[in-house]
């Protein structure tokens, strides 16, 4: 599969390569597994590349010594300790420009934790005189943050640049799917709701010749030896460590739509005064959840959501069906998933509509998001411009029913609950419907200037 997007990141890495010809630079690249960190670096540069496997120090040093010999084209002895190896890199780069990548850098903690202090020692001694670009790549976000952001760690404050590589957005996932031959916008939205924006998953689809959403579910998730069936579990257990069960319980609750502190506490049985610690770690340390506040609402009404679609899908449909999957009753797990899928995809479709809306509103938005109040009223999409006092209220529907006038009526009633420049604001309305609009609603929308998008409109506006 070809390389998609990441133009800004590629440009930043190439710029650091130029700058490091004068003095040393240290780039930290982190993000979840499969998101394309290694591919990004190798597409940008031709470095001396080291993969930090969980081996003994002696075996890893022997392997790295051979890599240095091959890349330098000169005699290099087998290094007997990490101090000699790291000093060599800095000494060697005093006379020539050197780009070095350590992939899965956090694994050094298992190999020999003293390595971080050795890097710090020689960085502090050689960073002004060596012409080296050190690139440290890591998949376990919590560990990578600890290594470089924790004040107690040796490498704290040493990096000169960092890239937090995020999953691709809907537009780029759509581009990948279109290039793979998918033609149905509905299929692509379902694909995005399940696999998210992780490029590696789409590369696997291409490798196995999967050409429909159903084939992806059967072959990659709910079949015998399915490639991604245990993917999320293994990634997160490695990330969380021995206390993963508490985090898993919170994530499963959130995947079921339990998004407030009280709802998560009631569902998991975790006391509210203990829950905040775990939620903060899931959001700030591990970057798996996020706390959202209602646009134009109170800060105390925040809700917690899983950021990654694949993680959310796994906790909603795979984890609760582990017993069926382990016993080979794949069809039951698949049937249950399909029956609840529309409501699940509907939430993701709201995010897709919000992404598309950012570039296609009748005004430039200074804020966009969902709105809700304590009573339980919700508006799927609200956008505002604070300076011009323009506001848009949007309803997003992922159902097989054609949207009728009732949707418009309910939206107009709910918009009066939003207390923002009342009597002075200019109001717009947007209705997004997977299955289009009834003739009655279409006529009213045309007469009142209401914006309406169906799947054809989404496809047109999402096209790159």
SELOVEX-51050 format. One line per field, with one value per residue (C-alpha): residue number from 1; x, y, z. Coordinates in Angstrom, 2 decimals, always signed. Each point is the difference from the previous one (the first is absolute). Layout:
BEGIN
num <- c(NUM ...)
px <- c(X ...)
py <- c(Y ...)
pz <- c(Z ...)
***
This chain:
BEGIN
num <- c(1 2 3 4 5 6 7 8 9 10 11 12 13 14 15 16 17 18 19 20 21 22 23 24 25 26 27 28 29 30 31 32 33 34 35 36 37 38 39 40 41 42 43 44 45 46 47 48 49 50 51 52 53 54 55 56 57 58 59 60 61 62 63 64 65 66 67 68 69 70 71 72 73 74 75 76 77 78 79 80 81 82 83 84 85 86 87 88 89 90 91 92 93 94 95 96 97 98 99 100 101 102 103 104 105 106 107 108 109 110 111 112 113 114 115 116 117 118 119 120 121 122 123 124 125 126 127 128 129 130 131 132 133 134 135 136 137 138 139 140 141 142 143 144 145 146 147 148 149 150 151 152 153 154 155 156 157 158 159 160 161 162 163 164 165 166 167 168 169 170 171 172 173 174 175 176 177 178 179 180 181 182 183 184 185 186 187 188 189 190 191 192 193 194 195 196 197 198 199 200 201 202 203 204 205 206 207 208 209 210 211 212 213 214 215 216 217 218 219 220 221 222 223 224 225 226 227 228 229 230 231 232 233 234 235 236 237 238 239 240 241 242 243 244 245 246 247 248 249 250 251 252 253 254 255 256 257 258 259 260 261 262 263 264 265 266 267 268 269 270 271 272 273 274 275 276 277 278 279 280 281 282 283 284 285 286 287 288 289 290 291 292 293 294 295 296 297 298 299 300 301 302 303 304 305 306 307 308 309 310 311 312 313 314 315 316 317 318 319 320 321 322 323 324 325 326 327 328 329 330 331 332 333 334 335 336 337 338 339 340 341 342 343 344 345 346 347 348 349 350 351 352 353 354 355 356 357 358 359 360 361 362 363 364 365 366 367 368 369 370 371 372 373 374 375 376 377 378 379 380 381 382 383 384 385 386 387 388 389 390 391 392 393 394 395 396 397 398 399 400 401 402 403 404 405 406 407 408 409 410 411 412 413 414 415 416 417 418 419 420 421 422 423 424 425 426 427 428 429 430 431 432 433 434 435 436 437 438 439 440 441 442 443 444 445 446 447 448 449 450 451 452 453 454 455 456 457 458 459 460 461 462 463 464)
px <- c(+0.00 +1.34 +0.84 -2.90 -0.04 +2.55 +1.42 +0.53 +1.76 +2.25 +0.95 +0.78 +2.26 +1.86 +0.50 +1.52 +2.32 +1.27 +0.35 +1.90 +2.81 +1.09 -0.61 -1.87 -3.77 -2.19 -3.44 -2.54 -2.74 -2.78 -3.52 -2.03 +1.15 -0.69 -0.55 +2.99 +2.86 +2.76 -1.32 -0.10 +3.67 +1.19 -2.01 +1.65 +3.64 +2.54 +1.26 +2.09 -2.87 -0.02 -3.00 +0.11 -1.17 -0.42 +3.21 +2.95 +2.42 +2.71 -2.12 -1.36 +3.46 +1.32 -2.86 +0.47 +3.76 -0.61 -2.48 +2.60 +2.62 -2.30 -1.10 +3.38 +1.95 +2.94 +1.37 -1.99 +0.69 -2.75 -1.00 +0.14 -2.10 -2.56 +2.26 +2.51 -2.75 -1.75 +3.28 +1.03 -3.15 +0.72 +3.73 -0.62 -2.46 +2.54 +1.60 -3.03 -3.75 -1.81 -3.71 -0.83 -3.40 -0.76 -3.39 -2.04 +2.40 -1.97 +1.11 +3.40 -1.69 -0.22 +3.46 +1.99 -1.60 +3.43 +0.06 -2.15 +2.58 +2.79 -1.84 -0.45 +3.70 +1.24 -2.76 +0.98 +3.67 -0.27 -3.22 +1.85 +2.79 -1.61 -1.95 -2.49 -3.78 -1.21 -3.54 -1.67 -3.19 -2.39 -3.43 -0.89 -1.04 -0.01 +3.60 +1.23 -1.55 +1.58 +3.46 -0.04 -2.53 +0.51 +2.34 +1.61 +1.10 +3.53 -1.23 -2.48 +0.33 +2.58 -2.16 +0.05 -3.16 -2.84 -2.70 -3.13 -1.22 -3.79 -2.23 -1.16 -3.26 -3.07 +0.99 +3.28 -1.56 -2.56 +2.80 +1.64 -3.31 -0.79 +3.47 -0.71 -3.18 -2.73 -2.81 -2.69 +0.32 -2.06 +2.49 +2.91 -1.63 -0.55 +3.61 +1.23 -2.25 +1.59 +3.67 +0.41 +2.88 +2.77 +1.69 +1.34 -3.53 -0.83 +3.31 -1.07 -3.34 +1.81 +2.45 -2.85 -2.10 -2.97 -2.48 -3.02 -0.77 -1.53 +3.16 +2.07 -2.16 +0.12 +3.68 +1.72 -2.10 -2.65 +1.55 +2.33 +3.56 -1.31 +2.95 -1.50 -2.12 +2.53 +1.77 -1.40 +0.33 +3.71 +0.81 -1.77 +1.22 +3.56 -0.89 -1.84 +1.98 -1.35 -2.87 -1.60 -3.31 -1.12 +0.80 -1.75 -3.17 -0.06 +0.56 -2.75 -2.42 +0.91 -0.48 -3.56 -0.75 +0.62 +1.90 -0.54 +1.85 -3.17 -0.95 +3.49 +0.06 -3.44 +0.91 +3.45 -0.50 +3.06 -0.56 -0.23 +2.75 +2.36 -1.18 +1.53 +3.55 -0.59 -1.86 +2.78 +2.59 -2.08 -0.23 +3.30 +2.48 -1.27 -1.90 -2.80 -2.90 -0.88 -2.20 -2.41 -2.10 -3.18 +0.57 -1.47 -0.63 +1.43 +3.46 -1.47 -2.06 +2.95 -0.31 +2.66 +0.35 +2.33 +2.06 +0.89 -2.78 +1.68 +0.45 -3.61 -1.22 +2.04 -1.36 -3.56 -0.16 +3.06 +0.79 -3.61 -0.10 +3.32 -1.73 -1.71 +3.20 +2.18 -2.47 -0.10 -3.57 +1.00 -3.39 -1.72 +2.52 -0.36 -3.82 -0.04 +2.42 -2.02 -3.22 +1.47 +2.24 -2.27 -0.02 +3.77 +0.72 -2.43 +2.29 +2.98 -2.09 -0.53 +3.79 +0.26 -2.68 +1.83 +3.28 -1.70 -1.92 +3.16 +0.71 -3.57 -1.92 -1.65 +2.44 +3.45 -0.42 +1.97 -1.42 -1.70 -1.22 -2.98 -2.31 -1.82 -1.50 -0.56 -3.58 +1.19 -0.80 +2.64 +0.80 +2.30 +1.90 +0.28 +2.36 +0.50 +1.89 +0.47 +0.79 -2.89 -2.39 -0.97 -1.06 -0.91 -2.07 +0.37 -1.72 +1.84 -1.97 +1.43 -3.17 -1.67 -2.98 -0.27 +0.23 -3.40 -1.25 -0.08 +3.79 -0.17 -2.71 +1.99 +3.17 -1.77 -1.35 +3.41 +1.81 -2.05 +1.65 +3.44 +0.66 +2.39 -0.55 -3.75 -1.90 +3.23 +1.34 -0.43 -1.15 +0.60 -1.20 +1.63 -1.54 +2.28 -1.81 +1.46 -3.22 -0.96 -3.12 -3.73 -1.48 -1.82 +3.20 +1.94 -2.61 +0.13 +3.79 +0.10 -2.49 +1.70 +3.61 +0.77 +3.19 -0.48 +2.68 -0.51 +2.69 +0.66 +0.68 +2.30 +1.90 +0.37 +1.22 +2.31 +1.73 +3.72)
py <- c(+0.00 +3.41 +2.65 +2.35 +3.52 +0.98 +2.81 +2.30 -2.70 -0.95 +3.67 +0.38 -3.08 +1.11 +3.45 -1.56 -2.00 +3.25 +1.70 -2.95 +0.54 +2.87 -1.50 -2.91 -0.30 -2.50 -0.86 -2.05 -1.67 -1.76 -1.21 -3.18 -3.19 -0.38 +3.73 +0.28 +1.43 -2.15 +0.44 +3.76 +0.15 -2.35 +1.89 +3.24 -1.08 -2.77 -0.51 -2.52 -2.02 -1.99 -1.96 -0.35 -3.54 -1.43 -2.02 -0.22 +2.91 -2.25 -1.22 +3.47 +1.57 -2.68 +0.67 +3.78 -0.34 -1.79 +2.70 +2.70 -1.95 -0.41 +3.64 +1.61 -2.15 -0.12 -2.28 +0.24 -2.35 -1.82 +2.31 -1.60 +2.61 +2.69 +2.81 -0.78 -0.41 +3.29 +1.92 -1.36 +1.44 +3.48 -0.18 -1.33 +2.83 +2.71 -0.49 -1.01 +0.47 -2.95 -0.83 -2.75 -1.53 -2.10 -1.63 -1.13 +2.04 -0.62 -3.66 +1.08 +0.12 -3.81 -0.46 +2.29 +3.09 +1.59 +0.69 +3.10 +1.51 -0.84 +1.80 +2.98 +0.06 +0.05 +2.30 +2.58 -0.38 -0.19 +1.73 +3.19 -1.72 -3.10 +0.09 -2.67 -0.27 -2.45 -1.24 -1.95 -1.77 -1.63 -1.64 -0.09 +3.58 -0.15 -1.26 +2.42 +2.93 -1.13 -0.29 +3.50 +2.02 -1.24 +2.42 -2.91 -1.76 +0.50 +1.08 +2.56 +3.27 -1.38 -0.46 +2.87 -1.08 -2.47 -1.45 -1.46 -1.94 -0.21 -2.34 +1.20 +1.92 -1.09 +1.75 -1.90 -3.33 +0.61 +0.65 -3.31 -1.88 +1.66 -0.97 -3.57 -0.07 +0.80 +2.03 +0.15 +2.94 -1.95 -2.89 +2.41 +1.65 -3.44 -0.92 +3.18 -0.59 -3.42 +0.36 +3.71 +1.86 -2.58 -0.50 -3.49 -1.44 +1.16 -1.39 -3.38 +0.32 +0.60 -2.87 -2.47 +1.32 +0.92 +2.02 +0.48 +1.00 -3.40 -1.78 +2.20 -0.93 -3.71 -0.28 +2.55 +0.04 -2.72 -2.99 -2.81 +1.33 +3.50 +2.40 +2.80 -1.98 +0.35 +3.12 +2.55 -2.30 -0.64 +3.65 +1.27 -2.71 +0.95 +3.66 -0.32 -2.80 -2.25 +2.33 -0.16 -1.45 +3.29 +1.95 -2.64 +0.31 +3.78 -0.28 -2.59 +2.24 +2.97 -2.13 -0.70 +3.72 +0.47 +3.24 +1.89 -0.66 -1.31 -2.23 -1.52 -0.49 -1.63 -2.32 -1.08 +0.10 +2.24 +2.68 +3.52 +1.30 -2.61 +0.31 +3.41 -1.33 -2.69 +2.30 +2.58 -2.66 -1.32 +3.55 +1.69 -2.86 -2.60 +2.30 -2.57 +2.03 +3.68 +2.21 +2.04 +2.90 +1.15 +2.91 +3.07 -2.16 -0.24 -1.34 -2.23 -1.92 -1.76 -3.53 -2.61 -1.59 -2.56 +1.80 -2.89 -1.67 -3.42 +0.03 +1.06 -2.71 -2.68 +0.82 +0.31 -3.18 -2.24 +0.04 -0.75 -2.93 -1.61 -3.17 -0.55 +0.76 -2.25 -2.88 +0.44 +1.31 +2.89 +0.34 +0.89 +2.75 +1.31 -0.03 +1.91 +2.55 +0.58 +0.46 +2.82 +1.47 +2.85 +1.79 -0.45 +1.32 +2.87 +1.54 -0.22 +1.48 +3.06 +0.39 -0.39 +2.65 +2.35 -0.50 +0.74 +2.96 +1.83 +0.87 +0.26 +2.32 +3.27 +1.77 -0.58 -1.81 +1.01 -3.00 -3.26 -3.05 -1.60 +1.68 -1.52 +1.03 -1.68 -0.92 -2.24 +2.18 -0.30 +1.61 -2.04 +2.92 +3.64 +2.52 +3.65 +3.11 +2.14 +3.18 -0.03 -1.74 -2.61 -3.44 -3.26 -2.81 -3.42 -3.37 -3.09 -3.18 -3.44 -2.02 -1.79 +2.34 +3.07 +3.13 +1.67 +3.31 -1.23 +0.24 +3.67 +0.68 -1.60 +1.84 +3.37 -0.76 -1.05 +3.03 +2.27 -1.73 +1.28 +3.21 +1.97 +3.60 -0.53 +2.45 +1.17 -3.09 -1.08 -3.62 -2.72 -3.60 -3.15 -3.45 -2.90 -3.20 -3.29 -0.82 +3.42 +2.07 -0.30 +2.30 +1.93 +0.65 +0.83 +2.62 +1.58 -0.03 +1.71 +2.67 +0.71 -0.25 -3.07 -1.81 -3.68 -2.61 -3.59 -2.60 +1.38 +3.41 -1.52 -1.83 +3.17 +2.14 -2.69 -0.58 +0.81)
pz <- c(+0.00 -0.87 +2.57 +0.82 +1.44 +2.69 -2.14 +2.99 +2.01 -2.93 -0.49 +3.72 +0.01 -3.12 +1.51 +3.14 -2.24 -1.51 +3.38 +1.47 -2.51 +2.25 +3.44 +1.58 +0.10 +1.80 -1.40 +1.94 -2.05 +1.86 -0.67 +0.26 -1.73 -3.73 -0.50 -2.35 +2.09 -1.48 -3.52 +0.50 +1.01 -2.75 -2.63 +1.14 +0.40 -0.58 +3.54 +1.86 +1.43 +3.24 +1.26 +3.77 +0.61 +3.48 -0.04 +2.35 -0.17 -1.43 -2.92 -0.80 +0.10 -2.35 -2.43 +0.19 -0.51 -3.29 -1.12 +0.70 -1.99 -3.00 +0.03 +0.67 -2.45 +2.37 +2.68 +3.20 +2.90 +1.84 +2.80 +3.42 +1.79 -0.75 +1.13 -2.78 -2.60 +0.73 +0.32 -3.41 -1.65 +1.37 -0.80 -3.51 -0.72 +0.88 -3.43 -2.09 +0.06 +1.55 +0.27 +2.48 +0.77 +3.06 -0.54 +3.03 +2.09 +3.20 -0.14 +1.28 +3.40 -0.16 -1.55 +2.30 +1.62 +0.44 -3.77 +0.46 +2.37 -2.44 -2.82 +2.31 +0.90 -3.58 -1.23 +2.58 -0.96 -3.79 -1.13 -0.98 -1.90 -1.54 -3.24 +0.90 -0.31 +2.63 -0.63 +2.79 -1.08 +2.46 -0.01 +3.67 +0.58 +3.79 +0.13 -2.65 +1.83 +3.26 -1.58 -1.50 +2.03 +3.55 +1.81 +1.87 -3.21 -1.45 -3.47 +1.32 -1.93 -2.47 -3.10 -2.48 -1.83 +0.35 -2.24 +1.57 -3.03 -0.07 -2.01 -3.42 -0.17 -1.96 -3.21 -0.23 +0.97 -2.70 -2.52 +0.94 -0.37 -3.34 -1.28 +1.11 -2.07 +2.53 -1.56 +2.70 +2.41 +2.53 -0.10 +0.46 +3.03 +1.56 -0.76 +1.69 +3.00 +0.47 -0.98 +0.67 -1.59 +0.48 -3.39 +0.77 +0.26 -3.52 -1.24 +1.42 -1.78 -3.26 +0.61 +0.54 -2.87 +2.20 -2.04 +2.28 +3.57 +0.70 -1.16 +2.32 +2.99 -0.81 -0.94 +2.22 +3.18 +0.38 -1.77 +0.97 +0.37 -0.79 -0.13 +2.08 +2.42 +2.83 -1.28 +2.44 +3.00 -0.60 -0.68 +3.11 +2.37 -0.97 +0.50 +3.33 +1.65 +2.75 +0.99 -3.42 +1.23 +1.57 -3.16 -2.11 +2.11 -0.47 -3.74 -0.40 +1.89 -2.22 -3.13 +1.17 +0.12 +3.73 -0.22 +3.27 +3.24 +1.64 -2.94 -0.16 +3.77 +0.05 -2.89 +1.22 +3.76 +0.36 +2.64 -1.42 +2.28 -1.48 -3.59 -0.71 +0.27 -2.61 -2.37 +0.24 -0.86 -2.91 -1.35 +0.88 +0.28 -2.47 -2.41 -0.40 +1.38 -0.08 +2.10 -2.08 +1.17 -1.72 -2.35 +1.75 +3.06 +3.48 +0.76 +2.71 -2.56 -1.62 -1.36 -0.73 -3.42 -1.60 -2.66 -2.31 -1.99 -0.04 +3.78 +0.45 -2.41 +1.74 +3.44 -1.30 -2.08 +0.38 +3.72 +1.10 -2.44 +0.96 +1.23 -3.37 -1.91 +2.15 -0.40 -3.79 -0.15 -2.23 -1.68 +3.32 +0.76 -3.55 +0.13 +3.27 -1.39 -3.17 +1.98 +2.11 -2.69 -1.26 +3.37 +0.30 -3.50 +0.59 +2.61 -2.32 -2.82 +2.21 +0.20 -3.78 -0.53 +2.39 -1.87 -3.33 +1.43 +1.03 -3.65 -1.25 +2.32 -1.08 +2.36 +1.44 +3.30 +3.09 +1.83 -0.98 +1.91 +1.68 +2.52 +2.96 +3.32 +3.36 -0.90 -2.81 -3.02 -2.75 -3.33 -2.23 -1.52 +0.99 -1.59 +0.93 -1.03 +3.10 -1.90 -2.45 +2.45 -2.54 +1.16 -1.76 +1.48 -1.61 +0.24 -1.30 -0.80 -0.78 -0.59 -2.90 +0.34 -2.19 +2.15 +0.44 +1.29 +3.61 +0.12 -0.92 +2.58 +2.80 -0.99 +0.13 +3.47 +1.32 -1.42 +2.28 +2.97 -1.09 +1.88 -2.24 -1.20 +0.12 -2.22 -1.67 -1.73 -3.60 -0.16 -2.58 -0.13 -1.35 -0.39 -0.99 -0.96 -1.22 -1.83 -1.34 +0.64 -0.52 -2.68 +2.77 +1.95 -3.17 -0.94 +3.46 -0.01 -3.38 +1.07 +3.34 -1.19 +2.08 -1.07 -0.78 -0.65 -1.07 -0.70 -3.47 +1.52 +2.62 -2.76 -2.07 +2.91 +1.41 -3.31 -0.03)
***
